[in-house]
Amino acid sequence: MARDEIKDLADEEARSALRLKWGEVPAGTVPAWVAEMDYAPAPVVTEVLREAVEAGTTGYPPFGDLGVGAAFSGFARRHWGLEVAPEATVVTGDVVAAIRLALDTLCPPGPVVVPLPCYPPFRVVVDLCGRPLVPVETDPDDDEAVLDLTAVEQAFRAGARTFLLCSPHNPLGRVWTRGELEALRDLTRQYGVRVLADEIHGPLVLPGSTFTPYLSVDPTAILVTSASKAFNTPGLHCAQLVTLDAGERERLRALPMPLNHAFTTFGMLATTAAFTDGDGWLAALVERLDGQRRHLADALDDHLPKARMRPLEATYLAWLDLREYGVDDPAAAGLRHGVRVAPGSDYHPGLAGHARINIATTPERTRLAVQRLGAALEG
């Protein structure tokens, strides 16, 4: 296999490697639910981990970041023209842990605005932090999936002081434009609101769209991100909380260890390798995912012709509007027919007739998943 080639995992390989995605479905069921890719890790990641295991690097992680901040700084400069100093990064165990740390330590008191649909742990972590959550709903009939800034402003007027931004958006696959982000920034400045931006999918913007890092329009924001989604390493536990305020970084680093301790040496080594030397593999991945979204569209035309799917601009997670089939829970129906997709109500409580499907697999599995979902819904 060429160094920058994407290697598909065979079924048995995937079942061994991806213990959640594949291990939690019966044999013969197509798993298209949780956000893991059916691809072998990038060689640069595999190599650094192999070397670490052979060296017996299984002890506690060091107090430093093993180069994560510098690696991200270089990656952000190369890919987005964003200047972020290496010391702006504080390592955390994962993005959700980083969000909780930011809410508890850096964000002003008061309710948190969360656009719906959203990544389900967003709602949970806001609740764990003892914050009221103010949902702002996206119209499920709006193919453009625009952010309702009128509703956002109403929430700010009512006292919300933090906005949790998912950019690019999961599960809508939307890449916000610079103009949209600038409009959000202007509102937050008017009302004294802090933006907490989850940009874990930033490296996975597909051809035809342009990613705008929120820090480039609002340097006062807090960034949380990780290499784990783009490089398929969530089990290694390494993410970043990035703030350009030196005083805030000192506050974070002075916190008691039990508040931020779940990152690992393996995770930091893999992140540094991915952000430093993984550009070629990432380019090959984006090319593959671009092809996969075309395969998905073709499969939908053939097997789910009444489905609506807004254009997939980023990620490998497509949001399907299946209400025309009259089935409240398409995911449950699909599971009975040998395919597991994620229920839309997980992302937007009470929203019927929607599902999220993971296309980071082979064209054959994507078509089979859609074919089985179609058979379930056509009934």
C-alpha positions in Angstrom: 0.0 0.0 0.0 1.3 3.4 -0.9 1.9 5.7 2.1 -0.9 8.1 1.2 -3.4 5.5 0.0 -6.6 4.8 1.9 -6.8 1.1 2.9 -10.3 -0.4 3.4 -10.7 -2.8 6.3 -12.3 -6.1 5.4 -15.3 -7.1 7.6 -13.3 -9.2 10.0 -10.6 -6.6 10.2 -13.1 -3.9 10.9 -14.8 -6.0 13.6 -11.5 -6.5 15.3 -10.3 -2.9 15.0 -13.6 -1.0 15.6 -15.0 -2.7 18.7 -17.8 -0.2 19.1 -19.0 0.5 15.6 -18.8 -3.1 14.4 -18.8 -5.0 17.7 -22.2 -3.5 18.8 -24.1 -4.8 15.8 -25.0 -8.4 14.9 -22.8 -10.2 12.3 -24.1 -9.4 8.8 -25.5 -6.0 9.8 -24.0 -3.0 8.0 -22.8 -0.5 10.7 -23.3 3.0 9.5 -24.0 4.8 12.8 -21.1 5.9 15.1 -18.5 8.3 13.7 -15.6 5.9 13.0 -14.1 5.2 9.6 -13.7 1.7 8.1 -10.2 2.5 7.0 -6.8 1.5 8.4 -5.1 4.3 10.3 -2.7 6.7 8.5 0.8 5.0 8.3 2.4 8.0 10.1 0.1 7.2 13.1 0.7 3.5 13.0 4.4 4.0 12.8 4.7 6.3 15.8 2.4 4.0 17.9 4.4 0.9 16.9 7.6 2.6 18.0 6.1 3.7 21.3 4.8 0.2 22.1 8.2 -1.4 21.2 9.9 1.2 23.4 7.6 0.3 26.3 6.0 3.8 26.4 3.1 2.8 28.6 3.7 5.0 31.6 1.9 8.2 32.7 1.9 11.1 30.2 4.4 13.9 30.8 3.4 17.4 32.0 4.2 18.8 28.5 2.2 18.2 25.3 4.8 16.2 23.4 4.6 18.7 20.5 0.8 18.7 20.1 0.6 22.5 20.2 3.4 23.1 17.7 2.0 20.4 15.4 -1.4 22.0 15.4 0.1 25.4 14.9 1.8 24.2 11.7 -1.3 22.3 10.5 -3.5 25.4 11.0 -1.1 27.6 9.1 -0.7 25.2 6.2 -4.4 24.4 5.7 -6.2 27.5 6.8 -3.7 30.4 7.0 -4.5 30.6 10.8 -1.7 31.7 13.1 -2.0 30.0 16.5 1.0 30.0 18.8 2.1 26.5 20.0 1.6 27.5 23.6 -2.1 28.4 22.9 -3.0 24.7 23.2 -3.9 23.0 26.4 -4.2 19.2 26.0 -7.3 17.4 27.2 -8.6 13.8 26.9 -11.3 14.5 24.3 -13.4 17.3 22.9 -16.3 16.8 25.2 -13.9 17.0 28.2 -12.5 20.2 26.7 -16.0 21.7 26.4 -16.8 20.9 30.0 -13.4 22.4 31.1 -14.2 25.6 29.2 -17.7 25.9 30.5 -16.6 25.4 34.1 -13.5 27.6 33.9 -13.6 30.2 31.1 -17.2 30.9 30.0 -19.4 33.5 31.7 -22.3 32.3 33.9 -25.7 31.8 32.4 -27.5 29.7 29.8 -25.8 28.1 26.8 -27.2 28.4 23.3 -27.0 25.1 21.4 -28.3 24.9 17.8 -30.4 21.8 17.0 -29.9 19.2 15.7 -26.6 18.7 17.6 -24.1 16.2 18.7 -25.9 14.5 21.6 -23.1 14.9 24.2 -23.4 18.7 23.8 -26.8 18.6 25.6 -25.4 16.3 28.3 -22.3 18.2 29.1 -24.2 21.5 29.3 -26.5 19.8 31.9 -23.5 18.4 33.8 -22.1 21.8 34.1 -25.3 23.0 35.7 -26.1 25.4 32.9 -29.6 25.9 31.4 -29.6 24.9 27.7 -31.3 27.2 25.2 -32.0 25.2 21.9 -32.2 27.1 18.6 -33.8 24.9 16.1 -32.9 24.6 12.4 -35.9 24.3 10.1 -35.8 20.6 8.9 -37.4 21.8 5.6 -34.6 24.3 4.9 -32.1 22.8 2.6 -29.6 25.6 3.3 -29.6 24.8 7.0 -29.0 28.5 7.9 -28.5 29.5 11.5 -31.6 31.3 12.9 -29.8 34.5 14.1 -33.2 36.0 15.1 -33.7 33.2 17.6 -30.1 33.4 18.7 -30.5 37.1 19.5 -33.6 36.4 21.4 -31.7 33.9 23.5 -28.9 36.5 24.1 -31.5 39.1 25.1 -32.9 36.6 27.6 -29.6 36.2 29.3 -27.7 33.4 27.5 -23.9 34.2 27.6 -22.3 31.2 25.8 -22.8 29.9 22.3 -21.7 26.4 21.5 -20.8 26.3 17.8 -20.2 23.1 15.9 -18.2 24.0 12.8 -18.3 22.2 10.4 -21.7 21.0 11.7 -22.4 17.5 12.8 -24.9 16.1 11.9 -25.9 18.5 9.1 -22.6 18.4 7.2 -22.8 22.1 6.8 -19.7 24.5 6.4 -20.6 27.9 7.8 -19.6 30.8 5.5 -17.3 33.6 6.7 -20.3 36.0 6.4 -22.4 33.8 8.7 -19.7 33.5 11.3 -19.0 37.3 11.2 -22.8 37.9 11.7 -22.7 35.6 14.7 -19.6 37.3 16.0 -21.2 40.7 15.8 -24.2 39.5 17.8 -22.0 38.0 20.5 -20.0 41.2 20.8 -23.2 43.2 21.2 -24.4 41.0 24.1 -21.2 40.0 25.7 -21.5 36.3 24.7 -18.5 33.9 24.5 -18.3 31.5 21.6 -17.1 28.0 22.3 -16.3 26.4 18.9 -16.0 22.7 18.3 -14.0 22.4 15.1 -13.1 18.7 15.2 -14.4 18.2 11.6 -12.4 21.2 10.2 -9.9 19.0 8.4 -12.8 17.1 6.7 -14.2 19.9 4.5 -14.9 18.5 1.0 -14.2 20.0 -2.4 -16.5 22.9 -3.2 -16.6 24.4 0.3 -14.1 26.5 2.4 -13.6 26.2 6.1 -13.3 29.4 8.1 -11.7 28.9 11.6 -13.8 30.8 14.0 -10.7 32.2 15.7 -9.9 34.0 12.4 -13.1 36.1 12.8 -13.2 36.3 16.7 -9.9 35.9 18.5 -11.7 36.0 21.9 -13.4 32.6 21.2 -12.4 29.3 22.7 -11.5 26.5 20.3 -11.8 22.8 21.0 -10.6 20.3 18.5 -8.7 17.1 17.9 -7.0 15.0 15.2 -9.2 12.1 16.3 -12.0 12.5 13.8 -9.9 13.2 10.7 -7.3 10.5 11.5 -9.7 7.9 13.1 -8.0 7.8 16.5 -10.8 8.5 19.1 -9.7 5.6 21.4 -6.3 7.2 21.9 -7.7 10.2 23.9 -6.1 13.4 23.0 -7.8 16.7 22.2 -7.1 20.4 22.6 -8.5 23.4 24.2 -7.1 26.5 22.5 -7.4 30.0 23.8 -5.3 33.0 22.7 -5.5 34.6 26.2 -2.3 33.7 28.1 -4.0 34.3 31.5 -6.7 31.8 30.6 -4.2 29.2 29.7 -2.4 29.7 33.0 -5.8 29.2 34.8 -6.3 26.0 32.9 -2.9 24.7 33.6 -3.2 25.5 37.3 -6.4 23.4 37.7 -6.2 20.3 40.0 -5.1 17.2 38.1 -8.4 15.3 38.5 -10.2 18.0 36.4 -8.0 17.3 33.3 -6.1 14.1 33.3 -7.6 11.7 30.7 -5.2 12.3 27.8 -2.6 9.7 27.0 0.9 9.5 25.8 -0.2 7.5 22.8 -2.8 10.1 21.9 -0.3 12.9 22.1 2.2 11.1 20.0 -0.4 10.1 17.4 -1.8 13.7 17.2 1.7 15.2 16.8 2.5 12.8 14.0 -0.9 13.3 12.2 -0.8 17.0 12.3 2.9 17.1 11.3 3.2 14.4 8.6 -0.3 13.4 7.8 -1.2 15.9 5.0 -0.8 13.4 2.2 -3.0 10.8 3.8 -5.6 13.4 4.8 -5.8 14.6 1.1 -6.3 11.0 0.0 -9.1 10.6 2.6 -10.9 13.8 1.5 -10.7 12.6 -2.1 -12.2 9.3 -1.0 -15.0 10.9 1.0 -15.8 13.2 -2.0 -16.3 10.0 -4.0 -18.4 8.5 -1.2 -20.9 11.4 -1.2 -21.4 10.8 -4.9 -21.9 7.1 -4.3 -24.4 7.9 -1.5 -26.4 10.2 -3.8 -26.6 7.5 -6.5 -27.7 4.9 -4.0 -30.4 7.2 -2.6 -31.7 7.8 -6.2 -31.9 4.1 -6.7 -33.2 2.8 -3.4 -34.6 5.8 -1.4 -35.9 8.2 -4.0 -38.2 10.1 -1.6 -35.3 10.9 0.7 -34.1 14.4 1.0 -30.4 15.1 1.8 -29.0 18.5 2.0 -25.6 18.9 0.2 -22.8 17.2 2.3 -20.1 19.9 2.5 -18.0 18.3 5.2 -17.6 15.2 7.4 -18.5 11.7 6.4 -21.9 11.9 8.2 -24.9 12.6 6.1 -28.3 13.8 7.4 -31.3 12.2 5.8 -34.8 13.5 5.8 -37.0 10.4 5.4 -40.4 11.8 6.5 -41.9 11.1 3.1 -41.9 7.4 4.0 -44.1 8.0 7.0 -41.9 6.1 9.5 -41.2 8.0 12.8 -38.0 6.0 13.5 -36.2 5.0 10.3 -33.2 3.8 12.2 -35.2 1.3 14.2 -36.8 0.1 11.0 -33.4 -0.2 9.3 -31.9 -2.2 12.1 -34.6 -4.9 11.6 -33.4 -5.1 8.0 -29.7 -5.4 8.6 -28.4 -1.8 8.7 -27.7 0.4 11.7 -27.9 4.2 11.2 -28.2 6.8 13.9 -31.7 8.0 14.8 -32.4 11.6 14.0 -34.1 12.0 17.4 -30.7 11.5 19.1 -29.6 14.8 17.6 -32.9 16.7 17.8 -35.2 15.2 20.5 -38.7 14.8 19.2 -37.8 15.1 15.6 -39.3 12.2 13.7 -38.4 10.7 10.3 -34.7 11.6 10.2 -31.4 9.6 10.4 -27.7 10.1 10.2 -25.6 7.8 8.0 -21.9 7.3 8.1 -20.3 6.9 4.6 -16.7 6.5 5.6 -16.6 3.0 4.3 -16.6 1.2 0.9 -19.0 2.1 -1.9 -20.4 -1.4 -1.7 -21.2 -1.1 2.0 -22.8 2.4 1.5 -25.0 1.0 -1.3 -26.0 -2.0 0.8 -26.8 0.2 3.7 -29.1 2.4 1.6 -30.6 -0.6 -0.1 -31.6 -2.2 3.2 -32.8 1.1 4.6 -35.0 1.5 1.5 -36.4 -2.0 1.9 -37.2 -1.2 5.5 -39.0 2.0 4.7 -40.8 0.9 1.5 -42.3 -1.9 3.5 
